[in-house]
């Protein structure tokens, strides 16, 4: 199932030529809460070498708890978050699930939660594979 998506204004588009995501889940880290403006970020992890992005992407460098850089990708035009790209795992990238094309995101089946140590207490969803921090 190839994936495709875009930002709110459609200036940034992307495609990923894969059969299935490596992981689909909720990232409860504080940075993802702030970036999404919500209780977590829905992430779709894919191999970075399969991702093709077109359009004006701005990258902001943050720092993970490990001390490694995490690059947050945004549309320069509308500010929509597109992905986060951790230096600690250069082979993968976490696309923001809300940026997928509508029909694709309807078929997502999140089963993993990461950074449950930062999960807000009123978030009542519980997925099958929870991780206190990052999966090893």
C-alpha positions as CSV (number, residue, x, y, z in Angstrom):
1,X,0.0,0.0,0.0
2,X,1.9,3.1,-1.1
3,X,1.3,6.0,1.1
4,X,0.8,9.6,0.1
5,X,-0.1,12.8,1.8
6,X,0.2,16.6,2.0
7,X,0.2,19.6,4.3
8,X,-2.9,21.8,4.9
9,X,-2.2,24.2,2.0
10,X,-1.0,21.3,-0.3
11,X,2.3,23.1,-1.0
12,X,4.1,20.1,0.4
13,X,3.3,16.6,-0.9
14,X,4.9,13.3,-0.3
15,X,4.8,9.6,-1.4
16,X,6.2,6.5,0.2
17,X,6.6,3.4,-1.9
18,X,6.1,0.6,0.7
19,X,3.7,-2.3,1.3
20,X,3.0,-1.3,4.9
21,X,4.4,1.1,7.6
22,X,7.0,-0.2,10.0
23,X,5.0,1.0,12.9
24,X,1.8,3.0,13.4
25,X,1.0,4.4,16.8
26,X,0.8,7.3,19.2
27,X,3.8,9.3,20.4
28,X,3.1,10.7,23.8
29,X,6.4,12.6,24.2
30,X,6.1,16.2,25.4
31,X,7.5,17.5,22.1
32,X,4.9,15.7,20.0
33,X,2.2,17.0,22.3
34,X,3.4,20.5,21.7
35,X,3.9,20.0,17.9
36,X,0.4,18.5,17.5
37,X,-1.3,20.7,20.0
38,X,-3.0,17.6,21.3
39,X,-2.5,14.7,23.7
40,X,-0.2,12.8,21.3
41,X,1.0,12.6,17.8
42,X,-0.3,9.9,15.5
43,X,2.9,8.6,13.8
44,X,3.4,6.4,10.8
45,X,7.0,5.2,10.7
46,X,8.5,4.4,7.3
47,X,11.9,3.7,5.8
48,X,13.4,7.2,5.1
49,X,14.9,6.0,1.8
50,X,11.4,5.2,0.4
51,X,10.1,8.8,1.1
52,X,9.8,11.3,-1.7
53,X,8.9,14.9,-0.6
54,X,8.1,17.8,-2.9
55,X,7.5,21.4,-1.8
56,X,8.9,24.0,0.7
57,X,9.8,22.0,3.8
58,X,11.4,23.7,6.8
59,X,13.4,21.6,9.3
60,X,13.7,22.6,12.9
61,X,16.4,20.9,15.1
62,X,15.3,19.7,18.5
63,X,17.1,17.6,21.0
64,X,15.8,14.2,22.2
65,X,16.2,13.0,25.8
66,X,19.2,10.9,24.5
67,X,20.9,14.1,23.4
68,X,20.6,13.3,19.7
69,X,19.0,15.7,17.3
70,X,15.4,15.2,16.2
71,X,14.5,17.2,13.0
72,X,10.9,18.3,12.9
73,X,9.7,18.9,9.3
74,X,7.0,21.6,8.6
75,X,5.5,23.2,5.5
76,X,7.1,26.6,5.2
77,X,3.8,28.0,3.9
78,X,1.1,26.8,6.3
79,X,3.2,25.4,9.2
80,X,1.6,21.9,9.1
81,X,3.8,19.3,10.7
82,X,4.9,16.6,8.2
83,X,7.3,14.4,10.0
84,X,10.0,14.0,12.7
85,X,13.3,12.6,11.7
86,X,15.5,11.3,14.6
87,X,19.3,11.3,14.1
88,X,19.4,8.3,16.5
89,X,17.6,6.1,13.9
90,X,18.7,7.5,10.5
91,X,17.0,4.7,8.5
92,X,13.5,5.7,9.5
93,X,11.2,8.7,9.6
94,X,7.9,9.2,11.5
95,X,5.3,10.8,9.3
96,X,2.5,12.7,11.0
97,X,-0.5,10.5,10.4
98,X,-2.9,13.4,10.1
99,X,-1.0,14.5,7.0
100,X,-1.8,11.3,5.0
101,X,-4.4,11.4,2.3
102,X,-7.9,11.1,3.8
103,X,-8.7,7.6,2.5
104,X,-5.3,6.2,3.7
105,X,-5.6,7.6,7.2
106,X,-9.0,6.0,7.6
107,X,-7.4,2.6,7.2
108,X,-4.6,3.1,9.8
109,X,-4.5,0.6,12.6
110,X,-2.4,2.1,15.4
111,X,-1.2,-0.6,17.8
112,X,1.9,1.0,19.5
113,X,2.3,3.7,22.0
114,X,5.7,5.2,22.7
115,X,6.7,7.6,25.5
116,X,3.9,6.5,27.8
117,X,6.0,8.0,30.6
118,X,4.7,11.4,29.3
119,X,1.1,10.2,28.5
120,X,-1.4,12.6,29.9
121,X,-3.5,11.0,32.7
122,X,-6.8,11.8,31.0
123,X,-5.8,10.1,27.8
124,X,-7.9,6.9,28.1
125,X,-6.8,5.1,25.0
126,X,-4.6,2.0,25.5
127,X,-3.0,0.3,22.5
128,X,-1.7,-3.3,22.4
129,X,2.0,-2.4,22.5
130,X,2.9,0.3,25.0
131,X,6.5,1.4,25.6
132,X,7.5,3.7,28.5
133,X,10.1,5.3,26.3
134,X,11.3,4.4,22.8
135,X,11.1,0.7,21.7
136,X,14.6,-0.9,21.5
